[in-house]
């Protein structure tokens, strides 16, 4: 199996609806463990740098935090998948 994006490791605190970290298959597994988990013969991801190069945009113009866990701003303490969809109490 070949995956166009790198493995998604973290949820997004910038309003992109990504599962919680515990639900992301690659967040706490090595590539070989993900390969076994999904039942693939082989598994290769595009690197973060390879993906960045494909965009032809400067690195500082895009957020790569869900792939690197390096957020460009302070991250809220509690990042939940549906935190923006939940109506205030």
PEZI-V494852 format. One record per residue. RES is the residue in one small letter. PHI is phi in whole degrees, -180 to 180 (999 if undefined). PSI is psi in radians with two decimals (none if undefined). Layout:
[[RES:PHI:PSI] [RES:PHI:PSI]]
This chain:
[[x:999:2.44] [x:-120:2.33] [x:-113:2.18] [x:-63:-0.85] [x:-85:2.80] [x:-65:2.95] [x:-64:2.37] [x:-82:2.10] [x:-105:-0.42] [x:-139:2.67] [x:-72:2.94] [x:-105:2.26] [x:-97:0.21] [x:-111:0.53] [x:79:0.29] [x:-93:2.22] [x:-80:1.63] [x:-119:2.53] [x:-57:2.81] [x:-64:2.72] [x:-55:-0.65] [x:-64:-0.38] [x:-93:-0.17] [x:-85:2.07] [x:-58:-0.59] [x:-93:-0.09] [x:-67:-0.51] [x:-133:0.38] [x:-129:2.53] [x:-73:2.83] [x:-55:-0.78] [x:-62:-0.66] [x:-69:-0.66] [x:-65:-0.76] [x:-55:-0.84] [x:-65:-0.72] [x:-61:-0.72] [x:-89:-0.10] [x:77:0.44] [x:-87:2.67] [x:-73:-0.76] [x:-137:2.79] [x:-148:2.19] [x:-137:2.39] [x:-108:2.67] [x:-69:2.45] [x:-73:2.80] [x:-60:-0.76] [x:-65:-0.66] [x:-64:-0.73] [x:-65:-0.76] [x:-60:-0.76] [x:-62:-0.64] [x:-66:-0.48] [x:-75:-0.39] [x:58:0.50] [x:-112:2.65] [x:-62:2.51] [x:-55:-0.65] [x:-79:0.08] [x:-103:-0.06] [x:-134:2.65] [x:-91:2.30] [x:-121:0.29] [x:-60:-0.63] [x:-68:-0.31] [x:-98:-0.43] [x:-119:-0.27] [x:66:0.23] [x:-102:1.62] [x:-81:2.41] [x:-76:-0.18] [x:-134:3.00] [x:-65:2.31] [x:-93:2.36] [x:-58:2.57] [x:-59:-0.70] [x:-114:1.89] [x:-107:1.92] [x:-116:2.55] [x:-54:-0.80] [x:-103:0.33] [x:-65:-0.43] [x:-88:-0.30] [x:-91:-0.29] [x:-80:2.21] [x:-69:2.47] [x:-62:2.58] [x:-78:none]]
